[in-house]
């Protein structure tokens, strides 16, 4: 969740251009996801993730292509247009956060070929969103895993990381071909400090989810995203 809030901060508070903010956010998100996956191993072992490899492969079949397409699209958009796209996606994430947070494990919505096709399509869309926002996409991946595949919420959290990491690497690789990628070299210290803060924020956020009721916390986060979307939309 903090990855979606961080992007508006990079744009509004630190005044990075839209594409530079997305690339910085992608780099920080990669650090967070890479560290979160082993941290979750105590709750969901790697062996359990491996047992569900068909689900991961199904989503990756769409998300890798979506990540490459989304990153390429972002590098061709004018900054003004990219601000608008980012704002619209922040609103969409806020809606999914509120509507989809009650998703519970159960019977998969689809089975067989229909499920595979839906998984590829969902993965493609998530890959595009993840690239355009520079995020891991867990807010979309977890409801998809729970509803489409009937995964348990804890398992869905780890599977989403397994899908996110290669998806983000593909988007990151595509961004490396653009001149805006040099923003990482110019802001190494800033990147390391904020990435470290993001890891701490992820840990604190996990604690808050266990203390503060979802009925209060998730609408509050959604409201922050909506306010951020308005500010990004108006940014010039």
C-alpha positions as CSV (number, residue, x, y, z in Angstrom):
1,X,0.0,0.0,0.0
2,X,2.8,2.5,0.9
3,X,4.1,2.2,-2.7
4,X,1.0,3.9,-4.0
5,X,1.2,6.7,-1.5
6,X,4.9,7.1,-2.1
7,X,4.5,8.0,-5.8
8,X,2.4,11.2,-5.1
9,X,5.0,12.2,-2.6
10,X,7.8,11.8,-5.1
11,X,5.8,14.0,-7.5
12,X,4.3,16.6,-5.2
13,X,6.7,16.9,-2.3
14,X,10.1,16.1,-3.9
15,X,9.1,17.6,-7.3
16,X,10.3,14.8,-9.5
17,X,8.9,14.6,-13.1
18,X,6.2,12.0,-13.6
19,X,8.4,9.4,-15.4
20,X,11.4,9.9,-13.0
21,X,9.0,9.5,-10.0
22,X,7.7,6.2,-11.5
23,X,11.2,4.9,-12.1
24,X,12.4,5.8,-8.6
25,X,9.2,4.3,-7.1
26,X,9.8,1.1,-9.1
27,X,13.4,0.8,-7.7
28,X,12.2,1.3,-4.2
29,X,9.3,-1.2,-4.7
30,X,11.8,-3.8,-6.0
31,X,13.8,-3.5,-2.7
32,X,10.6,-3.8,-0.6
33,X,9.3,-6.9,-2.5
34,X,12.7,-8.6,-2.5
35,X,13.0,-8.3,1.2
36,X,9.3,-9.0,2.0
37,X,9.3,-12.4,0.3
38,X,11.8,-14.1,2.6
39,X,10.3,-12.3,5.6
40,X,7.0,-14.1,4.8
41,X,8.7,-17.5,4.6
42,X,7.9,-18.1,8.2
43,X,4.2,-17.8,7.6
44,X,4.1,-19.2,4.1
45,X,7.1,-21.5,3.3
46,X,8.7,-21.4,-0.2
47,X,7.6,-25.0,-0.6
48,X,3.9,-23.9,-0.4
49,X,4.5,-21.2,-3.0
50,X,6.2,-23.8,-5.3
51,X,3.2,-26.1,-4.9
52,X,1.0,-23.4,-6.5
53,X,3.4,-22.7,-9.4
54,X,0.6,-23.1,-12.0
55,X,-1.2,-20.0,-10.5
56,X,2.0,-18.0,-10.6
57,X,2.8,-19.0,-14.2
58,X,-0.8,-18.2,-15.2
59,X,-0.6,-14.6,-14.0
60,X,2.9,-14.1,-15.1
61,X,1.9,-15.1,-18.7
62,X,0.0,-11.8,-18.8
63,X,1.8,-9.6,-16.3
64,X,5.2,-9.8,-17.9
65,X,3.8,-8.7,-21.2
66,X,1.7,-6.0,-19.5
67,X,4.8,-4.7,-17.6
68,X,6.8,-4.4,-20.8
69,X,3.9,-2.7,-22.6
70,X,3.1,-0.4,-19.7
71,X,6.7,0.8,-19.3
72,X,7.1,1.4,-23.0
73,X,3.8,3.3,-23.0
74,X,5.0,5.5,-20.1
75,X,8.2,6.4,-21.8
76,X,6.3,7.7,-24.8
77,X,3.6,9.7,-22.9
78,X,4.0,13.4,-22.4
79,X,4.5,14.3,-18.7
80,X,1.1,16.1,-18.6
81,X,-0.7,12.9,-19.9
82,X,1.3,10.6,-17.5
83,X,0.2,12.7,-14.5
84,X,-3.4,12.2,-15.6
85,X,-3.0,8.5,-16.1
86,X,-1.3,8.1,-12.7
87,X,-4.1,10.1,-11.0
88,X,-6.8,7.9,-12.6
89,X,-5.0,4.7,-11.6
90,X,-4.7,6.0,-8.0
91,X,-8.5,6.4,-7.9
92,X,-8.9,2.9,-9.3
93,X,-6.6,1.5,-6.6
94,X,-8.6,3.3,-3.9
95,X,-11.9,1.8,-5.2
96,X,-10.4,-1.7,-5.4
97,X,-9.0,-1.3,-1.9
98,X,-12.4,-0.4,-0.4
99,X,-14.5,-2.9,-2.5
100,X,-12.1,-5.8,-2.5
101,X,-10.8,-5.8,1.1
102,X,-13.6,-8.1,2.2
103,X,-12.6,-10.9,-0.3
104,X,-12.4,-14.2,1.4
105,X,-11.0,-17.5,0.3
106,X,-13.5,-19.9,-1.1
107,X,-14.4,-21.6,-4.4
108,X,-12.6,-20.2,-7.4
109,X,-14.9,-18.1,-9.6
110,X,-13.7,-19.9,-12.8
111,X,-12.1,-23.2,-13.6
112,X,-10.2,-24.8,-16.5
113,X,-9.5,-22.9,-19.7
114,X,-11.8,-20.0,-18.6
115,X,-9.7,-19.5,-15.5
116,X,-6.5,-19.6,-17.4
117,X,-7.7,-17.0,-19.9
118,X,-9.0,-14.7,-17.1
119,X,-5.7,-15.1,-15.3
120,X,-3.7,-14.0,-18.3
121,X,-6.0,-11.0,-18.9
122,X,-5.9,-10.0,-15.2
123,X,-2.1,-10.4,-15.2
124,X,-1.8,-8.2,-18.2
125,X,-3.8,-5.4,-16.7
126,X,-2.0,-5.7,-13.4
127,X,1.4,-5.6,-15.2
128,X,0.4,-2.4,-17.0
129,X,-0.7,-0.8,-13.7
130,X,2.4,-1.9,-11.9
131,X,4.7,-0.4,-14.6
132,X,2.8,2.9,-14.9
133,X,2.8,3.4,-11.1
134,X,6.1,1.8,-10.3
135,X,4.4,-0.4,-7.8
136,X,4.3,-4.1,-6.9
137,X,0.6,-4.3,-7.6
138,X,-0.4,-6.3,-4.6
139,X,-3.6,-4.3,-4.1
140,X,-4.8,-5.8,-7.4
141,X,-3.0,-9.2,-7.2
142,X,-4.3,-10.3,-3.8
143,X,-8.0,-9.9,-4.6
144,X,-7.4,-11.6,-8.0
145,X,-5.7,-14.6,-6.3
146,X,-8.5,-14.8,-3.7
147,X,-11.5,-14.4,-6.0
148,X,-10.3,-16.0,-9.2
149,X,-8.2,-18.8,-7.8
150,X,-9.8,-19.2,-4.3
151,X,-6.5,-18.8,-2.6
152,X,-6.2,-18.2,1.2
153,X,-5.4,-14.6,2.0
154,X,-2.0,-15.5,3.6
155,X,-1.1,-17.6,0.6
156,X,-2.3,-14.9,-1.8
157,X,0.0,-12.4,-0.1
158,X,3.1,-14.5,-0.8
159,X,1.9,-15.6,-4.3
160,X,1.4,-11.9,-5.1
161,X,5.1,-11.2,-4.2
162,X,6.2,-14.2,-6.4
163,X,4.3,-12.7,-9.3
164,X,5.3,-9.1,-8.5
165,X,9.1,-9.6,-8.4
166,X,9.6,-10.9,-12.0
167,X,6.9,-8.5,-13.3
168,X,8.7,-5.5,-11.8
169,X,12.1,-6.7,-13.1
170,X,10.7,-6.7,-16.6
171,X,9.2,-3.2,-16.2
172,X,12.5,-2.0,-14.7
173,X,14.5,-3.5,-17.6
174,X,12.3,-1.7,-20.1
175,X,12.7,1.6,-18.2
176,X,16.5,1.2,-18.2
177,X,16.4,1.9,-22.0
178,X,15.0,5.4,-21.4
179,X,17.2,8.4,-20.7
180,X,15.0,9.2,-17.6
181,X,16.6,6.1,-16.0
182,X,19.6,8.3,-15.1
183,X,17.5,9.7,-12.2
184,X,18.7,6.7,-10.2
185,X,22.3,7.5,-10.6
186,X,21.7,11.2,-9.7
187,X,19.8,10.3,-6.5
188,X,21.5,7.3,-5.1
189,X,21.5,8.5,-1.5
190,X,17.9,9.6,-1.7
191,X,17.0,6.2,-3.1
192,X,18.7,4.2,-0.4
193,X,17.3,6.4,2.4
194,X,13.7,6.3,1.1
195,X,13.9,2.6,0.3
196,X,15.0,1.9,3.9
197,X,12.2,4.0,5.1
198,X,9.8,2.1,2.9
199,X,10.9,-1.2,4.5
200,X,10.3,0.2,8.0
201,X,6.9,1.6,6.8
202,X,5.9,-1.8,5.5
203,X,6.7,-3.4,8.8
204,X,4.8,-0.7,10.7
205,X,1.9,-0.9,8.3
206,X,1.7,-4.6,9.0
207,X,1.4,-3.9,12.7
208,X,-1.3,-1.3,12.2
209,X,-3.3,-3.8,10.1
210,X,-3.4,-6.0,13.2
211,X,-4.2,-3.2,15.6
212,X,-6.4,-0.7,13.7
213,X,-9.7,-2.1,12.4
214,X,-9.9,-2.5,8.6
215,X,-13.2,-0.7,8.8
216,X,-11.3,2.5,9.7
217,X,-7.8,1.9,8.2
218,X,-8.7,0.9,4.6
219,X,-11.1,3.8,4.0
220,X,-8.6,6.2,5.5
221,X,-5.9,4.9,3.1
222,X,-8.4,5.1,0.2
223,X,-9.1,8.7,1.1
224,X,-5.3,9.5,1.1
225,X,-5.1,8.0,-2.4
226,X,-8.0,10.1,-3.6
227,X,-6.5,13.3,-2.3
228,X,-3.1,12.3,-3.8
229,X,-4.8,11.6,-7.1
230,X,-6.3,15.1,-7.1
231,X,-2.9,16.7,-6.4
232,X,-1.2,14.6,-9.1
233,X,-3.9,15.5,-11.6
234,X,-3.4,19.2,-10.9
235,X,0.4,18.9,-10.9
236,X,2.3,20.7,-13.6
